[in-house]
Amino acid sequence: MFDLDLTDTQAALIDNVKKACEKFDDQYWTKHDQNKEFPFEFFDAMAEMGIVGMATPEAYGGSECSIEDTALVLETIAASGAGINGCSAVHLSMFGFHPVLCHGSEVLKQKYLPRIASGDLHVSFSVTEPDAGSDTGSITTKATKTDGGWLLNGRKVWLTKAHISKSALVLARTSAIGETKRPIDGLSLFVVDFDPETTDISLIPKMGRNCVGSCEVVFENTFIPEENLVGEVGKGFYQLLDGLNPERVFVAAEGVGIGRAALERGVRYANERVVFGRPIGQNQGIQHPLADAHMQLSAAHTMYRVAARMYDQGKPCGEQANTAKFLAARAANFACDRAFQTHGGMGMAVEYQVERWYREVRMIRITPVSEEQIMNYIGEKVLGLPKSY
């Protein structure tokens, strides 16, 4: 069994993050969400205290913290009221270039990782295309060899904060479908510097998480220097796999955090709101769903801690990481929904914040992996059932 009590170091880390997040109140997040403004002040505060670089090795300017510690910080950020907006502001800088760390040349690591860890360089991440989501092998964005490097052409969607970033990690096709044994064998990973002359970036209007924009990017003969190829040609898909389990753990932690923020507001309102001479929280119709939300969030928290600990110990954790992400996404959505319902009509009011979290939280049931794909994984890899797709 795992001892999930916080260490003194973890407790101190969480306390410091809580105090830093207190400076960014409801009004801050409401304003930035409504105005669709990136929270630069928040990002800079996190960078200054070392949070942005906490998962990066010391050799590249970070503090080399564990996946568990990093996940605990992300939960704390979300639970502060920053929600998915706050986590998404720092998430990619904390871990998005993990494939470069694992597979990139020393030149590439030194070129990018220290600037990302310090917060000086904003970066994005690009796999998805209009016709290639979970079906990664259908990617058509193409990198063609040229003198001194590659030329990139194609259209990518759902790039987080690309509009404020200078570079992105991009998965592109270097061999045509049919030229390799499997379509995914023809994909390579590149660090691409955005060139305004050859790169068109536009924001995608969306339901929530509006502090952190999601973008469509069109590449037209964007030049990539040879040194910006990550590892070997044709290995891009496999290079991404190294970061899948930590990514699921991080999103699970963020889900638990935003769920706890919503639950806390729901409980507060249930205690304060008096109807027919008594607080509405005295009614089981209000009380039981909130209790249910608490239990679901606690279970998801335990699951992601177990998955993170296993990863940090070098143990296989695909089942645990996927389960944590699945449970946390559902628990978070349930908690936000019940907090909204507890507020009644006031749930629609911006001042109570629950409408913002309600809009933000829906995305984590879909990204970075859908519930359906997780159940496919559990069915096939854990239960031994025939592959369903």
Secondary structure, DSSP 8 states (H G I E B T S, - for coil): ----S--HHHHHHHHHHHHHHTTS-HHHHHHHHHHT---HHHHHHHHHTT-TTTTS-GGGTS----HHHHHHHHHHHIIIIIHHHHHHHHHHHHHTTHHHHHHS-HHHHHHHHHHHHHTSS-EEEE--BTTBSS-GGG---EEEEETTEEEEEEEEEEEETGGG-SEEEEEEESS-TTSSSSGGGGEEEEEEE--TTTEEEEE---SS-TTS-EEEEEEEEEEEEGGGB-SSTT-HHHHHHTTHHHHHHHHHHHHHHHHHHHHHHHHHHHHH-EETTEEGGGSHHHHHHHHHHHHHHHHHHHHHHHHHHHHHTT---HHHHHHHHHHHHHHHHHHHHHHHHHTGGGGG-GGGSHHHHHHHHGGGGTSSS-HHHHHHHIIIIIT------
